[in-house]
Amino acid sequence: MSWKLTKKLKETHLGPLANTFSRSPSTSTITDNSEKAQPGAAATPSNEGTIAASEAMAQAPVVNPPTPGILVVTLHEGQGFSLPEQHRQAFASSHQGSVSSGGALSVAGSVRPSSSQRVAGSFINGSARPQTSGGGFNGIPTNHGRISGKYMPYALLDFDKMQVFVNSVEGTPESPLWAGGNTQYKFDVSRVTELVIHLYMRNPMAPPGAGRSQDIFLGVVRINPRFEEKHTFAEDPKASKKDREKAAADFATRERALGHTGVEWVDVQYGTGKLKIGVEYVENRAGKLKIEDFELLKVVGKGSFGKVMQVRKKDTNRIYALKTIRKAHIISRSEVAHTLAERSVLAQINNPFIVPLKFTFQSPEKLYFVLAFVNGGELFHHLQKEQRFDVNRSRFYTAELLCALECLHGFNVIYRDLKPENILLDYQGHIALCDFGLCKLDMKDEDRTNTFCGTPEYLAPELLMGQGYNKTVDWWTLGVLLYEMLTGLPPFYDENTNEMYRKILSEPLHFPGHDVVPPAAKDLLTKLLNRDPKERLGANGSAEIKAHPFFHAIDWRKLLQRKYEPAFKPNVVSGLAVSRHQQ
């Protein structure tokens, strides 16, 4: 796993690829009608609206909790779960053939159905237990009347890129039971964000080796927790009964406005039923972090700066990536200012597609950066295994990366090293951009820099020419990455580095057939890989890339809220493991 979060100067050596990519096709059950649109077509008004909304969301500031603490989550039970209509026959013993994956969708993943009548994270009175229904769970195999655990729903808890699988232990698929108060899940809180519980069921019709990619999505629960401990109402004994009652009601209203706390039933969105869940925030009174607060598990990366280790935080049991930086090293390299600036930028960024910085602390000899451990594997390894991705999956990853780069640009940061090795997948299949060592900070729109750095296949022409470059260099690398995902190789790849540089500067852009690179994708790539940075798509901001017909069907606000269900989910067996594709 690439957790190389240090500055790599002049990284220009390239050895032969370990795997020879080919352009063999991969299949997808998802199509996009926008491919029929003319390449030069303008964005629709509705798409323009979501672009504007997503731009504001991308720059949303990090909100810190009033007091650092721990969020304690308890899963109790579900009621009224049901299978989506297209999966109602999945468990029927008489059903033959593959399970339908639903209608044609716009991106690589299931678009969750509209749920405008439900309010995100709305709590229901605890006494109003949800009603049950048939649920469509017909023909589930049993053993002596007991349903096998592999046919029971499971939950994926997701809080600030920390993800935990929780299997139900009893009950039925329609009304599953979790361990309740016997098992609690603790999450470190370093910023205010929502808690999301995704509900799934394993698909009995999935072919061998499919992993979790064909698991059936049952719905999602979203909660905005309260990040303060409960306050106690102090009654005024001198006030009248009416005034005391009014004061108590006002106090209760203010308390509810601070967020959710306690055990409540919560509506399932994009599905049916409700989930009984407990949420409690406990302030951290342990003092400053130190290395002794972590159990060191294994080394996952090394460099001249120090090393990156997989660690377990002892009080919450959560797994992190701990980057150690020797102070003497950054002082000798005159990188103190860069390292501190990198830390400052990472601490400010609140983007769902960027690996978050959770904590920083120090000892007399070292600096420590604690980041979320994203263990679905590098995009590079998944691309190696599958050789290339279909257009819908490629579009999905490109759209999420576009939002990540847009966020960095909003903080006046140029990423400069976009490549599959620096892109991780989480449990769900969403991307997480890591490795910020080559970032150029404090780059305003009119600023240019001349530092020669990056990865050879992805270097932009203006960088090779030594003409100076700006933020548009990231849109070139995004085009190279999209081309590589669609075809299996970067557009100007050559085993001879100098020949590759010549191709980047002067070779015409070649495309395979429309079955591999459809017209809208070809038009987007041609505009992203424009050798003139002033004419390159994105020179006037990320909005003009989002408005391209290739992304016609994407609701950018929904994408930033991670409301698209990825079609591919890494096969990760535990929080300690990495994706089996990478082992």
Secondary structure by P-SEA (a helix, b strand, c coil): cccccccccccccccccccccccbbbbbccccccccccccccccaaaaaaaaaaaaaaacccccccccbbbbbbbccccccccccccccccccccccccccccccccccccccccccccccccccccccccccccccccccccccccccccbbbbbbbcccbbbbbbbccccccbbbcccccbbbbbbbcbbbbbbbbbbbbbcccccccccccccccbbbbbbcccccbbbbbbcccccaaaaaaaaaaaaaaaaaaccccbbbbbbccbbbbbbbbbbbbbbcccccccccccccccccccccccccccccccccbbbbbbbbcaaaaaaacaaaaaaaaaaaaaacccccccccccccccccbbbbbccccccccaaaaaaaaccccaaaaaaaaaaaaaaaaaaaaacccccccccccbbbcccbbbbbccccccccccccccccccccccccccccccccccccccaaaaaaaaaaaaaaaccccccccccaaaaaaaaacccccccccccccaaaaaaaaaaacccccccccccccccccccccccccaaaaaaacccccccccccccccccccccc
